Amino acid sequence: MADLVVTSIAVDEAAEQLKSVLHELENMKELWDDGDLWGHRTVKNAMGDFVDSWWVKREKLQENLKDLQDKMEKAAETWNDTEIELEKSLTPES
């Protein structure tokens, strides 16, 4: 079995990706306001029904993603700080 390799780049990217997803959810209403995004009236009406019914779920999802994103940013910061400290401890002093 292969070892799990985690780099600071992967941790930082995960935090940024969560931030991007959260941003999209927070600004979704701006994309939907007129509904022209969907084109055909039948699709527009169906998507309107869907969007109306999922706003409550979206808010809960946003709360959970915000919490996860905050934790991921803290994990990335801790990971990077630990990596720096480890490098300093392994570097011989001159």
N, C-alpha and C positions, 0 to 999 in steps of 0.2 A: 504494500500500500504506500502511495506517495505521501510525503510530508506536506502539510499545509504551509504554504509560504505566503506571508502577509507582508506587504510593503507599505511604507507611508503613502505612496502614490495611490494604492488601492483604497486605503482608508480615507484619504482626502477626497478621492473621486466619489466614493460611496456617499460621503456627507454632502458633496455638491449635487449629486444626482437626486438625493432626497429633497434637497432645497429646491431644485428645479421642479420636481413633481409637485411639491407643496405650492410653489408659485403658480403653476398651471391650475391647480384646484382652486386657489384663492381668486384667480382672475378669470375663471371659466364663465362667469356671468357676462363679462364684457364681450366674450366671443358669441354668446347666445342671444344677447338682447333683442335683435331683430329677427333672428331665425333664418335669415337669408343664406346662412352657411350651408343649409341642407338642400336648397334648391327646390325640388318638386314639392308641391303642397302636401301630398300624402305623407311623404317622408318628414316634412317639416312638422306636420301635426303629430305624427308618431313620436318624433324626437321631443316635441314640446311636452307631450304626456310623460315621457320618460324623464326628462329634465325636471319637471314639476314634482314627480314622485320621489326623486332621489336627493333632493336638496338636504333633507334631514340626515340621511345617511352620509352625504358628502361632508356635512359639518362634523359629524363624529369621526369620520375618516381623517379629516383635516386635523382635528385635535390629536388623534393618535399619531399621525405622521409628523406633526410638529414636535411632539414629545420624542419620537424616535429620532428625528433630525437633530434635536438639541443634544440627545445622548450620543449620537454619532459624531457630532462636532466635538463634544468633550472627549470622546474616545480617540478621535483623530489628533486632538491637541495633546492628550496624554501619551499616545503612541509616539508622536514626534518628539516630545520632550524626553521620553524614555530612551528613544533611539539616540538622541544627542548625548544624553548622560552616559549611555552604554559606550558610545564611541569615545567619549572623553576618558572613561575609566580604562579602556583598552589601549589608548594611545600613550606610549611612553613619554614621560616628561623630559624635556631637554635641559 
